[in-house]
């Protein structure tokens, strides 16, 4: 007997569907007395996914290798080795029996075919399909659908059921979601962070979704567009790929993120879990890329702390100072009450380019936000030390945005 075997790869998400199709096919074949085929799946593995739209590798998918195997149906020395599909234009397409051994498949393809002819009934008439039967002696016969079973003893309906296995191998299992991208597609973590680093470098900073009201595009959306938006410009993608230093920044961000594994902060722990993996699902992409914002904050904080170690008292008590500085801290303090009136109080800290630290205990209605670059004018109230950092405490402060001054 000749063994038939088919081996092909499918997305892991399609495995249960394939199992159902094989089981239903075996059930139909068994009704006609044919032996069931066996099915095996390999362990899942990651494979590159190439977008058929533009040929670029977008990400990876979990795949499994499917193996379907059994015996080619045989009776009284006869085997059906191929089906001949005849179209209206006189063309004949030969489809070998699914899983037929290569030697027999090659032999079948070399046979002389007669359009719409049947050696069984010897009647030439229009047929959409005929079958190529082979005897163990090497003899070949071309048979019409109704002559297969009387001539070979093989049930045509059972054979047609088994022919479905060939369709399984050639099926499209992409399971496309909106936009034509497979729903189970995953992006490599290293690449996602590298693209994020490049976009942040080009935009000048990370933009969160909370800042959409500023008419800015969230960084996470730009990263998603790089991978999944088929309308994105190839030149834009090329510029992101060519951004210098992006790979090094991505590696540093990933290392920082993984350090948060086991953190009491749910966010840090989740980001660490994503960073530790090889790939990330699109639905978690925005969480992963936000790690670069946390990394930048820590970098800036460390730089500020390092600079603050060089902080020196500025001016003399009562002197009016004007300095260019950046807001490093804004802390709400306990309100003060004057009768029934509550006065809001905040501690605002600034740092100039030399690392000198300034403190303002403000009761003003509005104060600048952390990270704002301002021109600070205030009167020196005193000099103090917080921890090991020298501070200049100011009062009666006036704060103006540097951009407005430049204008």
C-alpha positions in Angstrom: 0.0 0.0 0.0 1.0 3.6 -0.6 1.0 5.9 2.4 -0.3 9.4 1.9 1.1 12.3 4.0 0.5 16.0 4.0 2.5 18.5 6.1 1.8 22.2 6.2 1.9 25.1 8.6 -1.2 27.0 9.9 -1.8 29.7 12.6 -2.1 28.1 16.0 -5.5 29.7 16.3 -6.8 27.6 13.4 -5.8 24.3 14.9 -9.2 23.5 16.4 -10.9 24.3 13.1 -8.6 22.0 11.2 -9.3 19.2 13.7 -13.0 19.6 13.2 -12.7 19.5 9.4 -10.5 16.4 9.5 -12.9 14.6 11.9 -15.9 15.5 9.7 -14.1 14.3 6.6 -13.1 11.0 8.2 -16.7 10.5 9.2 -17.9 11.0 5.6 -15.2 8.7 4.3 -16.0 6.0 6.9 -19.6 5.9 5.7 -18.2 4.6 2.4 -15.9 2.1 4.0 -12.6 4.1 3.7 -10.0 4.1 6.5 -9.8 7.3 8.6 -6.7 9.5 8.4 -4.7 10.5 11.4 -3.9 14.1 12.5 -0.9 15.4 14.4 0.0 19.0 15.5 3.5 20.2 16.4 4.2 22.4 19.4 3.5 26.1 18.6 6.4 28.2 17.2 6.8 31.8 16.2 7.2 32.5 12.5 7.6 35.8 10.6 4.5 37.2 9.0 5.1 39.0 5.7 2.4 41.5 4.6 1.3 40.4 1.1 0.4 44.0 0.4 4.0 45.3 0.4 6.3 42.4 1.2 7.6 43.7 4.5 7.9 41.6 7.7 5.3 43.1 10.1 5.7 40.8 13.1 5.3 37.2 14.1 2.6 34.7 14.5 2.3 31.5 16.6 2.1 28.7 14.1 1.8 24.9 14.3 2.8 22.2 11.7 -0.1 20.0 10.7 0.5 16.4 9.6 -2.3 14.4 8.1 -1.4 10.8 7.1 -3.0 7.5 6.2 -3.2 5.0 3.3 -4.2 5.9 -0.2 -7.5 4.1 -0.9 -6.8 0.9 -2.9 -9.1 -2.0 -4.1 -8.2 -5.0 -6.3 -4.9 -3.4 -7.2 -6.5 -0.1 -8.3 -5.8 3.3 -6.9 -7.2 6.7 -7.8 -4.1 8.9 -8.1 -5.5 12.2 -9.6 -8.6 14.1 -10.6 -8.8 15.9 -13.9 -10.8 19.1 -13.9 -12.0 20.2 -17.4 -13.0 23.8 -18.0 -15.2 25.2 -20.7 -12.1 26.5 -22.7 -10.8 23.0 -23.1 -8.1 23.2 -20.5 -7.5 20.3 -18.1 -6.1 20.7 -14.7 -4.6 17.7 -12.9 -4.9 17.5 -9.1 -3.1 14.6 -7.6 -4.6 12.8 -4.6 -3.8 14.6 -1.4 -0.6 13.4 0.1 0.2 11.1 -2.8 3.9 10.0 -2.7 6.1 12.1 -4.9 7.1 9.3 -7.2 3.5 8.4 -8.0 2.6 12.1 -8.3 5.3 12.6 -10.9 4.3 9.5 -12.8 0.7 10.7 -12.9 1.6 14.1 -14.2 3.4 12.4 -17.1 0.4 10.5 -18.4 -1.3 11.4 -21.7 -4.7 12.8 -20.9 -7.8 12.7 -23.2 -10.3 15.5 -22.7 -13.7 14.2 -21.4 -12.9 10.6 -22.2 -13.7 7.6 -20.1 -12.1 4.2 -20.6 -14.9 2.6 -18.6 -17.9 3.4 -20.7 -15.9 4.6 -23.7 -18.4 7.5 -24.1 -17.0 10.8 -25.1 -19.2 13.6 -23.7 -18.8 16.8 -21.8 -17.6 16.2 -18.3 -16.4 18.7 -15.7 -14.2 16.0 -14.1 -12.6 12.6 -14.7 -10.3 10.5 -12.6 -7.0 8.9 -13.3 -6.8 5.3 -11.9 -3.6 3.3 -11.6 -3.2 -0.5 -11.3 -0.4 -2.1 -9.4 0.8 -3.4 -12.8 1.5 0.2 -13.9 -1.6 0.4 -16.1 -3.5 3.7 -16.2 -7.2 4.3 -16.9 -9.1 7.6 -17.2 -12.5 7.2 -15.8 -15.7 9.3 -15.5 -17.3 9.9 -12.2 -20.0 7.3 -12.6 -17.5 4.7 -13.8 -14.9 4.9 -11.0 -16.7 2.7 -8.5 -17.9 0.0 -11.0 -14.4 -0.2 -12.6 -12.1 0.0 -9.5 -14.4 -0.9 -6.6 -13.5 2.4 -4.9 -16.4 4.6 -3.7 -16.4 7.9 -5.5 -18.2 9.8 -2.8 -15.7 8.6 -0.2 -12.8 9.6 -2.4 -14.3 13.1 -3.0 -14.6 13.5 0.8 -10.9 12.7 1.2 -10.0 15.1 -1.5 -11.0 17.9 1.0 -7.6 17.4 2.7 -6.0 19.1 -0.3 -8.1 22.2 0.3 -7.0 22.3 3.9 -3.4 22.6 2.8 -4.1 25.4 0.4 -6.6 27.3 2.6 -6.1 30.9 3.7 -6.0 30.8 7.5 -5.1 34.4 8.1 -8.2 35.3 10.0 -7.9 38.9 8.9 -9.1 41.6 11.3 -10.0 45.1 10.1 -7.3 46.5 7.8 -6.3 43.1 6.4 -3.8 42.3 9.3 -4.2 38.9 11.0 -5.9 39.2 14.4 -3.3 36.9 16.0 -0.3 38.9 14.7 2.3 39.9 17.3 5.1 42.4 17.2 8.6 41.7 18.5 9.3 43.7 21.7 12.7 44.8 20.6 11.4 46.2 17.3 8.4 47.9 19.0 10.7 49.7 21.5 13.1 50.7 18.7 10.4 52.2 16.6 9.1 54.0 19.8 12.5 55.4 20.5 12.9 56.7 17.0 9.5 58.3 16.9 10.1 60.0 20.3 13.5 61.3 19.0 11.9 62.7 15.9 8.9 64.2 17.8 11.1 65.6 20.6 9.1 63.9 23.4 6.6 61.1 24.2 2.9 62.1 23.8 0.3 60.2 25.8 -3.3 59.7 24.9 -4.3 62.2 27.7 -2.7 64.9 25.6 -4.8 64.5 22.5 -6.7 67.6 23.4 -3.5 69.5 22.5 -4.0 68.4 18.9 -1.0 66.1 19.1 -0.8 62.5 17.9 -0.2 60.0 20.7 3.1 58.2 20.3 1.3 54.8 20.7 -0.8 55.6 17.6 2.3 56.4 15.6 3.9 53.1 16.6 0.8 51.2 15.7 0.7 52.9 12.3 4.3 52.0 11.6 3.4 48.3 11.9 -0.2 48.0 10.8 -1.3 51.0 8.7 -0.9 50.1 5.0 -1.4 53.8 4.1 1.7 54.8 6.0 4.5 56.3 3.8 7.4 54.0 3.0 9.7 57.1 3.3 8.3 57.7 6.9 9.0 54.1 7.9 12.5 54.3 6.3 13.3 57.5 8.3 12.2 55.8 11.5 14.4 52.7 10.7 17.4 55.0 10.1 17.1 57.0 13.3 20.5 56.9 14.9 20.7 55.6 18.5 17.2 54.2 18.6 18.3 50.6 19.1 20.5 51.6 22.0 17.7 53.6 23.6 15.3 50.7 23.1 17.7 48.3 24.8 18.0 50.7 27.8 14.3 51.2 28.0 13.7 47.4 28.0 16.3 46.9 30.7 14.7 49.6 32.8 11.2 48.1 32.3 12.3 44.6 33.3 13.7 45.9 36.5 10.1 46.7 37.5 9.1 43.0 37.6 7.6 42.1 40.9 7.1 45.8 41.7 4.2 46.8 44.1 3.1 49.1 41.2 0.7 47.2 39.0 1.8 49.3 36.0 5.5 48.7 36.5 4.9 45.0 36.9 2.7 44.8 33.8 5.2 46.7 31.7 8.0 44.4 33.0 5.9 41.3 32.0 5.5 42.7 28.5 9.2 43.7 28.2 10.4 40.2 29.3 8.5 38.5 26.5 9.7 38.1 22.9 6.6 39.5 21.3 3.6 41.7 22.3 0.0 41.6 21.1 -1.3 44.7 19.4 -3.8 45.3 22.2 -0.9 45.7 24.7 1.3 47.7 22.4 0.4 51.1 23.9 1.2 49.9 27.4 4.6 48.6 26.3 5.6 51.8 24.4 4.7 54.0 27.4 7.7 52.5 29.1 9.9 55.0 27.3 8.1 57.9 29.1 8.9 56.3 32.5 12.5 55.7 31.4 12.9 59.3 30.3 11.4 60.5 33.6 13.9 58.4 35.6 16.7 59.6 33.4 15.7 63.3 34.0 15.2 62.7 37.7 18.7 61.1 38.0 20.2 64.0 36.1 18.4 66.5 38.2 19.6 64.8 41.4 23.1 64.7 40.1 23.0 68.4 39.3 21.4 69.2 42.6 24.4 67.9 44.4 26.2 70.9 43.0 23.5 73.3 44.2 24.7 76.4 45.9 22.9 79.2 47.8 22.1 82.1 45.4 22.0 85.8 46.2 21.7 87.4 49.6 18.7 87.7 51.9 16.3 90.4 50.5 17.9 90.4 47.0 15.7 90.2 44.0 16.8 87.5 41.6 15.8 86.5 38.0 16.8 83.1 36.7 15.9 80.8 33.8 14.8 77.5 35.4 12.8 74.3 35.0 10.0 73.3 37.4 11.0 70.0 39.0 8.4 69.6 41.8 4.9 70.7 42.6 3.5 69.5 45.9 0.1 70.3 47.4 0.4 71.5 51.1 -2.2 71.7 53.8 -4.5 74.7 53.3 -4.4 77.7 55.7 -7.6 79.1 57.0 -8.4 82.7 57.6 -11.8 82.7 59.3 -14.0 80.8 56.8 -11.6 81.4 53.9 -9.2 78.5 52.9 -6.0 79.5 51.2 -4.4 76.9 48.9 -0.7 76.4 49.3 1.8 74.6 47.1 5.5 73.9 47.3 7.2 74.6 43.9 10.8 73.7 43.3 12.9 75.0 40.4 16.3 74.1 39.1 18.6 76.2 36.8 21.0 74.9 34.2 23.8 74.9 36.8 21.8 72.6 39.1 21.0 75.3 41.7 17.7 74.6 43.5 15.1 77.3 44.3 12.0 76.8 46.5 8.8 78.8 46.5 5.9 78.3 49.0 3.1 79.6 46.8 -0.4 80.7 47.7 -1.0 82.0 44.2 -4.1 81.0 42.3 -2.0 79.3 39.6 1.5 77.9 39.5 3.5 76.3 36.7 3.4 72.6 36.0 6.2 70.2 36.5 8.6 70.2 33.5 7.7 73.8 32.5 10.7 76.0 31.5 10.2 79.4 33.0 11.8 82.7 33.9 11.6 82.9 37.7 11.8 86.2 39.5 11.7 86.3 43.3 13.1 87.8 46.5 15.6 85.7 48.5 13.9 84.9 51.8 16.5 82.5 53.2 19.0 79.7 52.4 18.3 76.2 53.6 19.4 72.6 53.2 17.1 69.7 52.3 18.9 66.4 52.8 22.3 67.3 51.3 21.0 69.8 48.8 21.4 73.5 49.3 18.3 75.5 48.5 17.5 79.1 47.9 14.0 80.0 49.3 12.2 82.7 47.4 9.1 84.8 48.1 6.9 87.2 46.2 7.7 85.3 43.0 6.6 86.0 39.5 6.8 83.3 36.9 6.7 83.8 33.1 7.0 81.2 30.3 10.3 81.3 28.5 8.5 80.9 25.1 6.5 84.1 25.7 9.7 86.0 26.7 11.4 84.8 23.5 8.4 86.0 21.4 
